Structure formats: C-alpha cells, structure tokens
Amino acid sequence: MIYETDKLTYEKFCCWSSLPVPGPESVFFEQPAHVRVVRDLSTVEELELMLAMSRYALQLFDASENLTKDQIAPLMEAHGKQLRAAFIATHGYRPEDSTTPYVPVTIDGPQDHDAYYAKEYP
C-alpha cells in the first residue's frame, strides 16, 4: 500500500516539477538513492499518518496555484505537526508509542503480525 502511494506521489511530483514521469512498467525506487528511507510502520496509527501525509502531498502537487518547492516544504511540515497534534489529542499518546500492530499482508494473504516479523530473511 505504501509502495503504491509513494509511487503515485513520485509520479505527481515528476509532473509538477517537469521531470520525466516513469512508465507503468518501471520499478519505483525512492529518489535519490542517498536519501532512501526505511520506514518502521509497525502500527496501524503510524501507517495511517504516513498515508495522510502522502494524500496531502498529492493535493499540493495538484494545487491549481502551482506551488513552489519553497512553499510546499513548510506546508508539509505544518501538516505533519497538525496530524501529530491531532493524533496525540485523539489517542493521548505519541504515534511512536503506538502498540496496535497492523496485519501484514503478503501474496499469501494476511499474516500473523508476530510470526511474520519473527521470520529471518536471507
């Protein structure tokens, strides 16, 4: 889900910044390689916040007033702070203190959270 959301956001970013848009058959890699991020989205709450930030980025890239990079960065930061404050007000704790694990879904279907993360991959 995050992969598809990030890919769509990157495609919108390319359109917005007049960069070539990757084709549908291309594999998406967060750009550039030196800023690639490994996200720990191990809880439902963190996943919801990440998706909300991606949704907001898509809205900014589609904005009719053609925002600049210098305008988008503080808007994204402010929105992230608003989401965090709303989360704390709603739940009474910080997102990073969440303990509600999400259900990992693979090609084989939903997986048990603890068993899935206990696996070691080569």
N, C-alpha and C positions, 0 to 999 in steps of 0.2 A: 504494500500500500504506500509506504513512504517512497520507495523507488519510483513508482508511477507518478506520485505527486511531485517529487523532485525533478523528474524528467520533464513533466509538463511545465513546471515553473522555469526550468532552464530554457525550454523552447520559447516560452513567452519572453524571457529575458533576452534571448537572441533576437527575436523580432523587435523588441523595444530598443535594443542597442545597435540595431542594424548589422548584427553578426549573422553568418550563415546558420540557418536552422538545420539541426541534424535530421537525417532521413529517418523514416519509421523503422527501418531495419537496423539502424545503428544501436550499439550498446551504449547506454548512458554512463558516464563517469563524471562525478562531481568535478568541476573545473575550477582552477587549475590543480594539478596533482599535488602540489606542495601545500594546498590548503584543504585537502580532503579531510572529512570529518567522520569519525566513527562515533555514532550516537548510541548512548545507552538509553533505549526507550523500553525499559523493562517493566513499566507500569502503564496502566490504562491512562492515567492522568497525564503522564509525560507524552504519550502518543497523541492524546487529544490536543495538547498545547502545540506540539510540532505541526500537526495538521492545520490548526488555526493560524499559525504563522505563515504556512505555505499558502493558505487561502487568502490571507491578507496581501502577501507578495503578489499573487496573481491579480488581485484587484488593483494594486498600484501600477503594475505593468500595463493593465488595460485602461487605466485612467485616461479620460479624454484630454486632460490638460497637459499631457506629455511631461511628466515629472523628470527631473534630472537626478543623477546619482547623489548629488549633494542634498536633494530634497528627500529622496527615498530612504537613505540611511537613518536619519533621525526619526522619520515616521515609523520605520520598522522597529527601532529601539524603543520608541514610546509605546507602540502597540504591544511589544513584548512585556514591557513593565506593567501595562494595563492588564494584560492577560494574567500575569503573575499575581498582581494585587487582587484581581477578581478571584483567582484560584484560592489564595490564602483566605479571603473573606468568606468564600463559599465553604471550603473544607476545613479551615482552621489550622492548616499546616502547609509547609513549603512543598512545591512539586517534587523536589529531590528527596523528600522524606516519605513519598508515597510508598505504599506496600501492597497495592492491589495489582497483582500480576495480570498482564494480558495473556490471552490464549494464543500461543504461536501457531500459525497456520502454514503448513508446507504443502507440497504437491500431494502428499499422502493424506491431507486433511488436517483438522485441528489436533494439536498435540498437547500432552500434559506439560504444563509450564516447567515444573521442577525437573522432570525426566528429560525434557528437551535441552535445558540448559546444563544438565549434568553430563551430557554427551561430550566426548572429546573428539575433535575432528583433526585429521592429519594435516 
